[in-house]
Amino acid sequence: MSELDTRRFVARDRNWQPKGYTPDYKTTIARSPSQALVSIPQSLSETTGPDFTHLKMGKYDNDLLLNFNHGGLPVGERVIMCGRVIDQYGNPVPHTLVEMWQANAGGRYRHKNDSYLAPLDPNFGGVGRTLTDANGYYYFRTVKPGPYPWRNGP
């Protein structure tokens, strides 16, 4: 896939998502804003840099199925994660570096401090990066991450 096919894009239905503050989902208690959001004017550092137009991306930087390949493909359901970077006015932000880290299909991160019992996948690194196109779009090929042991229930 060389370009993101926007003709088949289906907008997310935000009514399916939980509210930002959901007491039954424990992490939102500490992470959700308790007051209305405040708009802060951009400073010079935000409007002038960094500039990634010179960055040379590797052939498989946004393809997590191939960028850590050691003779095979990673285990798991294949998915495409895509999105668009826009500013506060809805304008696309081109040539923006987007990075992602994720657990493998078993729910394990490739990190020295991750002691979850799921095995590491020798063909999955869980890290990718890409630049947005001229219209702010990006995509990653990856696997659906498995459940990660994090206490969020009541």
Backbone as CSV, one residue per row, in Angstrom:
resi,resn,N_x,N_y,N_z,CA_x,CA_y,CA_z,C_x,C_y,C_z
1,MET,0.861,-1.180,0.000,0.000,0.000,0.000,0.894,1.225,0.000
2,SER,0.829,2.002,-1.032,1.688,3.169,-1.141,1.003,4.451,-0.713
3,GLU,-0.309,4.490,-0.799,-1.046,5.679,-0.396,-2.243,5.278,0.447
4,LEU,-2.670,6.158,1.293,-3.862,5.916,2.090,-5.086,6.106,1.210
5,ASP,-5.948,5.111,1.168,-7.168,5.191,0.359,-8.250,5.863,1.194
6,THR,-8.478,7.142,0.956,-9.452,7.892,1.755,-10.866,7.754,1.227
7,ARG,-11.037,7.113,0.087,-12.386,6.963,-0.470,-13.254,6.053,0.384
8,ARG,-12.650,5.132,1.122,-13.426,4.202,1.928,-13.364,4.543,3.411
9,PHE,-12.945,5.733,3.744,-12.845,6.141,5.139,-14.225,6.258,5.769
10,VAL,-14.374,5.675,6.941,-15.625,5.767,7.687,-15.311,6.534,8.967
11,ALA,-15.937,7.673,9.130,-15.677,8.502,10.308,-16.079,7.773,11.582
12,ARG,-15.320,8.001,12.642,-15.600,7.370,13.926,-16.874,7.943,14.522
13,ASP,-17.717,7.083,15.042,-18.934,7.501,15.730,-18.587,7.715,17.199
14,ARG,-18.456,8.965,17.602,-18.043,9.263,18.975,-19.072,8.835,20.014
15,ASN,-20.304,8.529,19.599,-21.301,8.033,20.547,-20.978,6.626,21.029
16,TRP,-20.110,5.921,20.327,-19.700,4.580,20.742,-18.628,4.628,21.818
17,GLN,-17.960,5.743,21.944,-16.858,5.877,22.888,-17.378,6.310,24.257
18,PRO,-16.717,5.870,25.333,-17.141,6.323,26.658,-16.837,7.808,26.835
19,LYS,-17.493,8.434,27.770,-17.218,9.832,28.099,-15.778,9.939,28.606
20,GLY,-15.208,11.125,28.532,-13.843,11.329,29.000,-13.669,10.977,30.463
21,TYR,-14.680,11.257,31.254,-14.640,10.912,32.676,-15.648,9.796,32.911
22,THR,-15.141,8.606,33.147,-15.972,7.429,33.388,-15.475,6.779,34.670
23,PRO,-16.113,7.037,35.821,-15.613,6.537,37.103,-15.388,5.023,37.155
24,ASP,-16.170,4.235,36.394,-15.962,2.789,36.398,-14.669,2.387,35.685
25,TYR,-14.130,3.270,34.885,-12.856,3.031,34.213,-11.818,3.803,35.024
26,LYS,-11.146,3.105,35.932,-10.371,3.740,37.001,-9.342,4.776,36.550
27,THR,-8.680,4.560,35.430,-7.636,5.513,35.051,-8.187,6.871,34.650
28,THR,-9.475,6.963,34.298,-10.011,8.272,33.915,-10.200,9.180,35.115
29,ILE,-10.281,8.624,36.303,-10.471,9.452,37.499,-9.308,10.427,37.644
30,ALA,-8.085,9.943,37.454,-6.910,10.801,37.593,-6.550,11.536,36.303
31,ARG,-6.963,11.023,35.155,-6.505,11.579,33.880,-7.481,12.509,33.187
32,SER,-8.730,12.505,33.583,-9.719,13.332,32.888,-9.710,14.752,33.415
33,PRO,-9.907,15.730,32.537,-9.981,17.113,33.001,-11.205,17.313,33.886
34,SER,-11.029,18.036,34.957,-12.155,18.309,35.857,-12.777,19.672,35.577
35,GLN,-12.147,20.446,34.697,-12.671,21.760,34.335,-12.666,21.891,32.810
36,ALA,-13.329,22.918,32.322,-13.389,23.142,30.874,-11.983,23.354,30.311
37,LEU,-11.765,22.917,29.082,-10.469,23.101,28.444,-10.222,24.574,28.151
38,VAL,-8.964,24.970,28.166,-8.567,26.352,27.938,-7.719,26.406,26.674
39,SER,-8.010,27.339,25.795,-7.213,27.518,24.589,-6.020,28.411,24.913
40,ILE,-4.830,27.929,24.593,-3.605,28.677,24.862,-2.983,29.056,23.523
41,PRO,-2.633,30.333,23.331,-2.039,30.750,22.055,-0.720,30.020,21.792
42,GLN,-0.446,29.772,20.514,0.806,29.118,20.155,1.975,30.054,20.377
43,SER,3.093,29.468,20.792,4.317,30.248,20.935,5.146,30.087,19.661
44,LEU,6.206,30.846,19.549,7.063,30.798,18.373,7.642,29.398,18.167
45,SER,7.996,28.714,19.264,8.593,27.382,19.122,7.611,26.374,18.535
46,GLU,6.331,26.577,18.745,5.333,25.652,18.207,5.045,25.906,16.733
47,THR,5.222,27.112,16.283,4.910,27.431,14.883,6.132,27.368,13.970
48,THR,7.334,27.249,14.531,8.541,27.247,13.707,9.284,25.916,13.695
49,GLY,8.900,24.959,14.469,9.677,23.726,14.448,9.036,22.652,15.282
50,PRO,9.562,21.470,15.261,10.631,21.036,14.377,10.130,20.785,12.964
51,ASP,11.055,20.731,12.034,10.717,20.514,10.624,11.276,19.158,10.205
52,PHE,10.394,18.243,9.800,10.820,16.894,9.441,10.856,16.657,7.935
53,THR,10.758,17.717,7.126,10.722,17.510,5.674,12.012,16.876,5.157
54,HIS,13.112,17.037,5.867,14.396,16.472,5.446,14.572,15.018,5.887
55,LEU,13.723,14.537,6.769,13.876,13.205,7.348,13.649,12.120,6.299
56,LYS,14.584,11.232,6.193,14.468,10.102,5.266,13.900,8.914,6.038
57,MET,12.732,8.486,5.636,12.099,7.353,6.295,12.581,6.059,5.648
58,GLY,12.740,5.022,6.467,13.099,3.715,5.938,11.904,3.092,5.225
59,LYS,12.178,2.145,4.346,11.138,1.525,3.530,10.024,0.914,4.377
60,TYR,10.368,0.356,5.535,9.377,-0.336,6.358,9.114,0.357,7.702
61,ASP,9.474,1.617,7.844,9.293,2.303,9.129,7.844,2.302,9.598
62,ASN,6.890,2.379,8.669,5.480,2.393,9.070,4.823,1.019,8.892
63,ASP,5.613,0.003,8.626,5.088,-1.346,8.424,5.609,-2.250,9.532
64,LEU,4.847,-2.366,10.621,5.278,-3.152,11.761,5.220,-4.651,11.489
65,LEU,4.644,-5.043,10.354,4.659,-6.451,9.950,6.032,-6.841,9.407
66,LEU,6.773,-5.859,8.885,8.049,-6.158,8.239,9.257,-5.485,8.880
67,ASN,9.086,-4.434,9.678,10.246,-3.663,10.122,11.084,-4.331,11.211
68,PHE,10.630,-5.440,11.774,11.416,-6.164,12.781,11.528,-7.635,12.374
69,ASN,11.286,-7.900,11.129,11.218,-9.253,10.589,12.539,-9.992,10.763
70,HIS,12.468,-11.191,11.342,13.643,-12.054,11.483,13.364,-13.406,10.832
71,GLY,12.932,-13.386,9.588,12.710,-14.624,8.866,11.271,-15.099,8.845
72,GLY,10.364,-14.316,9.378,8.955,-14.696,9.365,8.089,-13.482,9.628
73,LEU,6.794,-13.688,9.598,5.856,-12.599,9.882,5.377,-12.689,11.321
74,PRO,4.994,-11.574,11.919,4.499,-11.612,13.291,3.173,-12.361,13.400
75,VAL,2.919,-12.874,14.588,1.665,-13.555,14.891,0.593,-12.505,15.126
76,GLY,-0.626,-12.757,14.678,-1.736,-11.880,15.003,-2.530,-11.412,13.806
77,GLU,-3.699,-10.874,14.121,-4.603,-10.330,13.107,-4.006,-9.055,12.529
78,ARG,-3.945,-8.962,11.227,-3.391,-7.776,10.558,-4.405,-6.640,10.573
79,VAL,-3.935,-5.453,10.891,-4.790,-4.267,10.885,-4.016,-3.101,10.273
80,ILE,-4.763,-2.118,9.802,-4.172,-0.864,9.354,-4.664,0.216,10.300
81,MET,-3.734,0.889,10.942,-4.072,2.003,11.819,-3.798,3.271,11.027
82,CYS,-4.818,4.096,10.867,-4.633,5.306,10.078,-5.260,6.491,10.799
83,GLY,-4.858,7.650,10.390,-5.402,8.855,10.993,-4.975,10.085,10.219
84,ARG,-5.289,11.202,10.795,-4.963,12.479,10.170,-4.586,13.460,11.269
85,VAL,-3.522,14.200,11.061,-3.101,15.228,12.005,-3.635,16.561,11.499
86,ILE,-4.418,17.217,12.345,-4.971,18.530,12.010,-4.677,19.493,13.146
87,ASP,-4.700,20.778,12.843,-4.519,21.776,13.891,-5.873,22.104,14.518
88,GLN,-5.881,23.058,15.423,-7.108,23.383,16.154,-8.205,23.965,15.274
89,TYR,-7.857,24.347,14.060,-8.846,24.898,13.134,-9.293,23.880,12.091
90,GLY,-8.797,22.662,12.201,-9.166,21.613,11.261,-8.318,21.569,10.002
91,ASN,-7.240,22.356,9.963,-6.351,22.360,8.801,-5.353,21.210,8.900
92,PRO,-5.033,20.540,7.796,-4.072,19.441,7.842,-2.681,19.933,8.221
93,VAL,-1.939,19.090,8.923,-0.560,19.398,9.296,0.342,18.436,8.523
94,PRO,0.937,18.919,7.415,1.764,18.037,6.583,3.152,17.805,7.176
95,HIS,3.770,16.697,6.764,5.162,16.374,7.102,5.405,16.346,8.607
96,THR,4.437,15.820,9.344,4.549,15.695,10.795,4.972,14.273,11.135
97,LEU,5.938,14.140,12.024,6.399,12.820,12.435,5.392,12.205,13.401
98,VAL,4.918,11.001,13.072,4.005,10.251,13.931,4.724,8.967,14.319
99,GLU,4.839,8.715,15.608,5.464,7.494,16.103,4.433,6.690,16.869
100,MET,4.597,5.370,16.870,3.699,4.527,17.656,4.489,3.394,18.292
101,TRP,4.015,2.986,19.460,4.532,1.826,20.178,3.323,1.011,20.571
102,GLN,3.425,-0.290,20.508,2.287,-1.110,20.881,2.741,-2.487,21.343
103,ALA,1.843,-3.170,22.058,2.077,-4.548,22.482,1.877,-5.483,21.296
104,ASN,2.440,-6.680,21.397,2.244,-7.674,20.338,0.867,-8.324,20.477
105,ALA,0.594,-9.321,19.647,-0.726,-9.963,19.651,-1.030,-10.665,20.972
106,GLY,0.008,-10.962,21.749,-0.191,-11.580,23.057,-0.329,-10.571,24.187
107,GLY,-0.188,-9.281,23.891,-0.312,-8.251,24.918,0.999,-7.889,25.585
108,ARG,2.121,-8.258,25.004,3.423,-7.989,25.616,4.187,-6.941,24.817
109,TYR,4.761,-5.980,25.546,5.619,-4.963,24.937,7.056,-5.480,24.873
110,ARG,7.794,-5.055,23.887,9.214,-5.392,23.801,9.973,-4.331,24.598
111,HIS,9.994,-4.528,25.903,10.632,-3.573,26.811,11.199,-4.344,27.991
112,LYS,12.383,-3.969,28.445,13.054,-4.724,29.509,12.263,-4.756,30.811
113,ASN,11.392,-3.781,31.046,10.611,-3.757,32.282,9.232,-4.390,32.148
114,ASP,8.902,-4.922,30.974,7.609,-5.590,30.806,7.783,-7.050,31.200
115,SER,7.188,-7.419,32.317,7.337,-8.786,32.829,6.078,-9.626,32.632
116,TYR,5.169,-9.166,31.783,3.953,-9.927,31.494,4.347,-11.299,30.951
117,LEU,3.568,-12.324,31.288,3.918,-13.698,30.949,3.757,-14.058,29.474
118,ALA,3.098,-13.243,28.688,2.951,-13.539,27.257,4.332,-13.559,26.605
119,PRO,4.533,-14.435,25.627,5.849,-14.506,24.981,6.095,-13.317,24.053
120,LEU,7.369,-13.001,23.872,7.748,-12.018,22.863,7.667,-12.683,21.498
121,ASP,7.233,-11.943,20.509,7.183,-12.438,19.138,8.511,-12.065,18.484
122,PRO,9.300,-13.046,18.034,10.608,-12.717,17.465,10.533,-11.884,16.183
123,ASN,9.353,-11.781,15.580,9.196,-11.019,14.335,8.389,-9.743,14.511
124,PHE,8.231,-9.300,15.762,7.443,-8.086,15.999,8.152,-7.196,17.010
125,GLY,8.502,-5.980,16.572,9.183,-5.034,17.449,8.238,-4.096,18.178
126,GLY,7.080,-3.820,17.593,6.091,-2.964,18.241,6.362,-1.479,18.149
127,VAL,7.228,-1.063,17.232,7.577,0.352,17.094,7.532,0.729,15.616
128,GLY,6.954,1.888,15.323,6.923,2.377,13.955,6.901,3.890,13.921
129,ARG,7.209,4.436,12.760,7.153,5.888,12.581,6.858,6.184,11.124
130,THR,6.273,7.346,10.896,5.974,7.778,9.534,5.783,9.289,9.520
131,LEU,5.781,9.856,8.334,5.481,11.277,8.167,4.099,11.410,7.553
132,THR,3.349,12.406,7.993,2.057,12.667,7.368,2.287,13.161,5.943
133,ASP,1.289,12.904,5.083,1.397,13.376,3.701,0.992,14.855,3.630
134,ALA,0.852,15.383,2.436,0.527,16.803,2.242,-0.815,17.190,2.849
135,ASN,-1.709,16.209,3.032,-3.029,16.474,3.617,-3.137,16.021,5.066
136,GLY,-2.009,15.704,5.694,-1.990,15.335,7.106,-2.295,13.877,7.407
137,TYR,-2.478,13.041,6.382,-2.827,11.633,6.603,-1.592,10.773,6.847
138,TYR,-1.788,9.686,7.610,-0.728,8.706,7.846,-1.372,7.336,8.013
139,TYR,-0.574,6.289,7.904,-1.057,4.942,8.208,0.101,4.049,8.643
140,PHE,-0.247,3.016,9.390,0.682,1.974,9.803,0.048,0.622,9.504
141,ARG,0.847,-0.331,9.031,0.411,-1.729,8.967,0.951,-2.397,10.217
142,THR,0.100,-3.149,10.913,0.524,-3.754,12.168,-0.366,-4.943,12.502
143,VAL,-0.251,-5.440,13.720,-1.134,-6.494,14.210,-2.013,-5.912,15.311
144,LYS,-3.158,-6.511,15.487,-4.047,-6.085,16.568,-3.386,-6.477,17.890
145,PRO,-3.143,-5.501,18.771,-2.480,-5.839,20.031,-3.388,-6.662,20.935
146,GLY,-2.774,-7.567,21.669,-3.528,-8.391,22.602,-3.842,-7.630,23.876
147,PRO,-4.699,-8.200,24.720,-5.053,-7.534,25.977,-3.840,-7.421,26.887
148,TYR,-3.717,-6.275,27.499,-2.605,-5.999,28.396,-3.142,-6.005,29.818
149,PRO,-2.448,-6.633,30.756,-2.969,-6.742,32.126,-2.912,-5.413,32.882
150,TRP,-3.993,-4.678,32.834,-4.063,-3.365,33.480,-5.385,-3.287,34.204
151,ARG,-5.374,-3.041,35.495,-6.589,-3.026,36.287,-7.407,-1.784,36.009
152,ASN,-8.550,-1.950,35.386,-9.419,-0.817,35.098,-10.849,-1.054,35.534
153,GLY,-11.155,-2.235,35.967,-12.531,-2.532,36.353,-12.891,-1.985,37.718
154,PRO,-14.177,-2.123,38.083,-14.626,-1.624,39.398,-13.995,-2.370,40.548
